[in-house]
Amino acid sequence: MDKFTSFNEFWSSQKHLFVDSEIVRRLNNDEQPPSQSLVLVVPLNKGVTELLTDIKSVLLDEFERLGHHEQQRKRQRQAIYLLTPGSQPKLETIREMLSCYRDVYLPNPHLKGKKLLKAVHNYYLGRKNKKWAKIPQVLKFKSGDEDDKIRIMRNIRRYLQTADQIVLNVAKGNFPGEYR
């Protein structure tokens, strides 16, 4: 993503890598159907339940004609990069983890403990956009409470370890992948 200045620019030119190309959809008027597709005529003056029953019987007949059994018909995804099956990533949290990893840890991998905590807090408070210039709740601590400060330093280490694992998963083509 180095050559892109924003995620929107990246997404506008690269979203095809994440989209499954074989999905049930309406064809455009000038579009040819893909080779492994079945084209149906669906009269819109019938009820939905009746149409679904008819479509199901046509599909079952076509699968039988092709020699496919319903149990064996498990379609492989066609997108190059897919979300991990069953994952519902907390994108805001992942964005914060990766931002902290990129902007604080990678430039200063030697920082540890209280110096790292101070660098992370300075990073968040130093953001130009005031909407984002605040420390996430999970990284705030009560001043004077040493145990709370230690807990926050552990959270920062977890943030960085998780971000590192996500980067490794993405390198393998799996976002966000298993990271906990």
C-alpha positions as CSV (number, residue, x, y, z in Angstrom):
1,M,0.0,0.0,0.0
2,D,3.1,2.2,-0.1
3,K,2.3,3.7,-3.5
4,F,-1.2,4.8,-2.4
5,T,-1.8,7.9,-0.3
6,S,-5.1,6.7,1.2
7,F,-7.1,3.6,1.7
8,N,-9.9,4.8,-0.6
9,E,-7.4,5.2,-3.4
10,F,-6.1,1.7,-2.8
11,W,-9.6,0.2,-2.5
12,S,-10.8,1.9,-5.8
13,S,-8.0,0.1,-7.8
14,Q,-7.6,-3.1,-5.8
15,K,-11.0,-4.1,-4.5
16,H,-11.3,-6.8,-7.2
17,L,-8.8,-8.8,-5.2
18,F,-11.2,-9.2,-2.3
19,V,-14.5,-9.7,-4.2
20,D,-15.8,-13.2,-4.9
21,S,-16.3,-13.2,-8.7
22,E,-18.8,-16.1,-8.8
23,I,-22.0,-14.9,-7.0
24,V,-25.7,-15.0,-7.8
25,R,-26.5,-11.7,-9.4
26,R,-28.5,-10.0,-12.1
27,L,-26.6,-9.7,-15.4
28,N,-26.3,-6.4,-17.2
29,N,-28.0,-6.1,-20.6
30,D,-24.7,-6.3,-22.5
31,E,-23.0,-8.9,-20.3
32,Q,-22.3,-12.5,-21.2
33,P,-22.9,-15.1,-18.5
34,P,-19.7,-16.8,-17.1
35,S,-18.9,-20.2,-18.4
36,Q,-19.9,-22.2,-15.3
37,S,-23.3,-20.4,-14.9
38,L,-26.9,-21.3,-15.6
39,V,-29.1,-18.7,-17.1
40,L,-32.8,-18.7,-16.0
41,V,-35.9,-16.9,-17.1
42,V,-37.8,-15.8,-14.0
43,P,-41.4,-14.5,-14.5
44,L,-41.9,-11.7,-12.1
45,N,-45.7,-12.1,-12.0
46,K,-45.4,-15.3,-9.8
47,G,-45.1,-15.3,-6.0
48,V,-41.7,-15.6,-4.4
49,T,-42.3,-18.9,-2.7
50,E,-43.5,-20.5,-6.0
51,L,-40.5,-19.0,-7.8
52,L,-38.1,-20.3,-5.3
53,T,-39.6,-23.8,-5.5
54,D,-39.3,-23.7,-9.3
55,I,-35.8,-22.4,-9.3
56,K,-34.7,-25.1,-6.8
57,S,-36.2,-27.9,-9.0
58,V,-34.4,-26.5,-12.1
59,L,-31.1,-26.3,-10.2
60,L,-31.4,-29.8,-8.8
61,D,-32.2,-31.1,-12.3
62,E,-29.2,-29.3,-13.7
63,F,-26.9,-30.6,-11.0
64,E,-28.2,-34.2,-11.7
65,R,-27.6,-33.7,-15.4
66,L,-24.0,-32.6,-14.7
67,G,-23.4,-35.5,-12.3
68,H,-23.0,-33.3,-9.2
69,H,-24.5,-34.4,-6.0
70,E,-25.9,-31.8,-3.6
71,Q,-23.6,-32.9,-0.7
72,Q,-20.5,-32.8,-2.8
73,R,-21.2,-29.4,-4.3
74,K,-19.0,-27.1,-2.1
75,R,-18.0,-24.1,-4.1
76,Q,-14.5,-22.7,-3.8
77,R,-14.2,-19.0,-3.3
78,Q,-12.8,-17.1,-6.2
79,A,-11.5,-14.0,-4.5
80,I,-7.7,-13.8,-4.1
81,Y,-7.8,-12.5,-0.5
82,L,-10.7,-13.4,1.8
83,L,-11.6,-12.6,5.4
84,T,-11.0,-15.5,7.7
85,P,-14.2,-17.7,7.7
86,G,-16.4,-16.8,10.6
87,S,-14.4,-13.7,11.5
88,Q,-16.0,-10.4,12.3
89,P,-13.0,-8.2,12.8
90,K,-13.3,-5.1,15.0
91,L,-12.0,-2.9,12.2
92,E,-11.6,0.2,14.4
93,T,-9.5,-1.7,16.9
94,I,-7.4,-3.3,14.2
95,R,-6.9,0.1,12.6
96,E,-5.7,1.5,16.0
97,M,-3.4,-1.5,16.5
98,L,-1.8,-1.3,13.1
99,S,-1.5,2.5,13.3
100,C,0.3,2.3,16.7
101,Y,2.5,-0.5,15.3
102,R,3.4,1.4,12.1
103,D,3.9,4.9,13.7
104,V,5.3,4.1,17.1
105,Y,6.8,0.6,17.2
106,L,8.4,0.2,13.8
107,P,10.4,3.5,14.0
108,N,11.5,2.7,17.5
109,P,11.5,-1.1,18.1
110,H,13.9,-0.7,21.1
111,L,11.3,1.2,23.2
112,K,10.0,-0.8,26.2
113,G,8.0,-0.3,29.4
114,K,7.4,3.3,30.4
115,K,9.2,4.8,27.5
116,L,7.0,2.9,25.1
117,L,3.9,3.9,27.1
118,K,4.9,7.6,26.9
119,A,5.6,7.3,23.1
120,V,2.2,5.7,22.5
121,H,0.4,8.4,24.5
122,N,2.4,11.1,22.7
123,Y,1.5,9.5,19.4
124,Y,-2.2,9.6,20.1
125,L,-2.2,13.1,21.6
126,G,-0.1,14.4,18.8
127,R,-2.4,13.5,16.0
128,K,-3.3,16.5,13.8
129,N,-7.0,15.6,13.5
130,K,-8.6,16.5,16.8
131,K,-11.2,13.8,16.3
132,W,-8.5,11.2,16.6
133,A,-6.2,13.0,19.0
134,K,-7.3,11.1,22.1
135,I,-5.9,8.0,23.8
136,P,-8.1,4.9,23.4
137,Q,-9.9,3.9,26.5
138,V,-8.0,0.5,26.7
139,L,-4.7,2.5,26.9
140,K,-5.7,5.0,29.5
141,F,-4.6,4.7,33.1
142,K,-5.3,6.5,36.4
143,S,-2.5,8.8,37.3
144,G,-0.6,7.7,40.3
145,D,-1.9,4.1,40.1
146,E,1.3,2.0,39.3
147,D,-0.7,-1.3,39.0
148,D,-3.0,0.4,36.4
149,K,0.1,1.7,34.5
150,I,1.6,-1.9,34.4
151,R,-1.8,-3.2,33.1
152,I,-1.7,-0.6,30.3
153,M,1.9,-1.4,29.4
154,R,0.8,-5.1,29.0
155,N,-2.1,-3.9,26.8
156,I,0.3,-2.0,24.6
157,R,2.5,-5.1,24.3
158,R,-0.6,-7.1,23.3
159,Y,-1.5,-4.4,20.8
160,L,1.9,-4.7,19.2
161,Q,2.0,-8.5,19.2
162,T,-1.5,-8.6,17.7
163,A,-0.5,-6.1,15.0
164,D,2.6,-8.1,14.2
165,Q,0.6,-11.3,13.8
166,I,-2.0,-9.5,11.6
167,V,0.8,-8.3,9.3
168,L,2.2,-11.8,9.1
169,N,-1.3,-13.1,8.3
170,V,-1.8,-10.5,5.6
171,A,1.5,-11.5,4.1
172,K,0.1,-15.0,3.8
173,G,-3.1,-13.7,2.1
174,N,-5.4,-14.1,5.2
175,F,-7.0,-11.1,6.8
176,P,-7.2,-10.7,9.7
177,G,-6.5,-14.4,10.3
178,E,-6.0,-16.0,13.7
179,Y,-4.3,-13.5,16.0
180,R,-5.5,-14.3,19.5
